Amino acid sequence: MKDLATVYKDRITLEFADEFELALLNAALSNLAKADLLLRVNNFAYALCELIRHVLQNSSPDEKVSACDWFKADPTSSSGITQTHRVKYALQGELSDIYVTNQLGFEEIDEEIKGLLESIDHINGYRRIENNRIFLSDAEVETLAIECLEATLGIVEKISETRHQVQKLVAGQME
């Protein structure tokens, strides 16, 4: 399991530099090393979900999200801001939907948002305590951990790549 930290830690943290986020990633990875901890997969997934939530909050501040023309408050959220709003802002920022799809020609932005939300939900599923996640061998734990780490890496990379792609398209429009 130590190899997982070596393989994933630098690649995931390359996309963010917050000390708290690094502490969350370290906590997630340290849960995996505790073979006697029955909830190690659940605790690991929980810490990764919190890491992703924190990354999204940092890249999508409430005041900026709520100021977007595409923002419509969700009455089921205490702040009105949902994870979908945060993912959308992380990818396209304050740009309007019409501008992103019509002017920039980035028609797959909604698919990118949907894909990220599905990846987050996938990791989130491992937070639930189920009988089939308690009594796992080290090999099974490692397989699940790789799956979750790959998803986390995919999320942070996709946010960075898509945001960069949108910025590049905007810069091209200004030339």
N, C-alpha and C positions, 0 to 999 in steps of 0.2 A: 504493500500500500504506500510505502514511502516513495516509490517511483512515481506514483500519481501526482504527488506534490511537485516533484521535479519536472514532470512532463507538462502539467497544466498551470501551475501557479504563475510563472512568468508570462505565459501566453495570455492568461485571463487578465492579469494585472497590467499588462501593456496598454489596455484600453481605458484604464482609470488609475488614479494615483492617490485616492483618498485613504488616509491612515485607518479610518474606521472600516472601510470596505475591505482593506487588506486583513484587518483583524477578523472580520467575518469569514473571509475565505480560509484563513488559518484555523479558525474554530471549526469550520466545516470539515476540513481535512483532518484535524486532530480527532474528531469523532470517529472517523474510519479506523484509526489505529487501536481503538479500544475494543478488542475482540470480546471482552466480557460484557459489553454494554448491549443489551438486547435491542435498544432503540437507536443503534448507531446509524442505520440507514435513514430513519425518520429524522433524527437530529441533524444529520448531514444535509438532507434535502431541505429541512427547515432553514438552516443557516444559508444555504444557497439561494433559497427564495427571498430571504431577507436581504441578501447581498444584491440580488437583481432589483428588488423593490427600492433599495437605497440608491443604486446606480440610476434608476429611472427618475427618482425624486430629484437627484442632483442635476440630471440633464434636462429635467422638465419641471422647473419651479412653478408652484401654484399660480403666482401672479402672472407669469408669462403664458401658461396654458390657458388660463381663464380669459386672457386678453385677445386670444385668437378669434378670427371671424368664424372659424369652423367649430368653435367650442359651444356646446350646449350642455348646461349643467345636468348631471344625473341626480334625480331626487333620491335615489337609493344610497348615494354616497354622502357621507357627512360633510365633505368639502365640495361636493358636486363634481369632483374630478375622479375619473376612473383610471384603471390601469391602461385601458384602451386609449384614453386621452394622452396619457404620459408616453406611451409607445409612439403614438402618432406625432407628438411634439418632438420626441427624440429623433425621429426620422426626418420630418419635414419642417420642423420649427414653426415659425409664425406664418409660413406661406399658405395661401388659400388652396383648397382642393382643386379649384378650377385652374389656378396658375400652375400647380404641380403637374396635373394631368394634361391640360390643353397647351399651355405655353411651353412647359419643359418637356412635354411628351413622355413623362414618367407615369405611364398608365398602370403599372404594376404596383404602385405604392400601397394600395389597399391589400393586395396579396402579401406584400412584405409585412404589413401590420398584422394581418391574420396569422401568418406563419410564426411571427415572434410570440404572439399571444398563445398559440398552440404549444410552442416550446416551453413557455412559462408554465402553462397548465400541466404539461407533462411532468416537469420537475415537481410541481406542487402536489401531484398525485402521490408522490413518495412520502410526503409528510404524514399521510394518513396511516394510522397504526392498523395493520392487517396481520392476520396469522401468518400469511406467506412471506412476510418481511421481517419476522422476528427471529426465527430459527434458521438463519442463513449461514452457509459455509463462507469462509474467507473468499473463495473463488466467486461465489454468487454475489457477495458484497462488492467485490472489485468490479464485476461486470456491471452492476447497477451504478456504482460510483462513476465508472467511465462513461456510461450513458448520460448521467446527470452532468458531469463535467463537460462532455462534448456539447450538450445542449446549452450549458451556461456560456461556454466559449463561443458557440454559434450565435447566441443572443448578443453578447457584447461586441463581437466582430460585425454582425449584421447591422447593429445600430451605427457603429463607426463607419462602415463601408457605405451604407445607404445615405447617411448624413453627408458624407464626403461626395458621393455621387450627385446628390441634390445640389450641393454647393457648387460643384463643378458645372452642372447644367445652368445654374443661375449665372455664374461667371461667364459662360458661353453666350448667354442672352445679352450680357452687357457689352460684349465686344462689338 
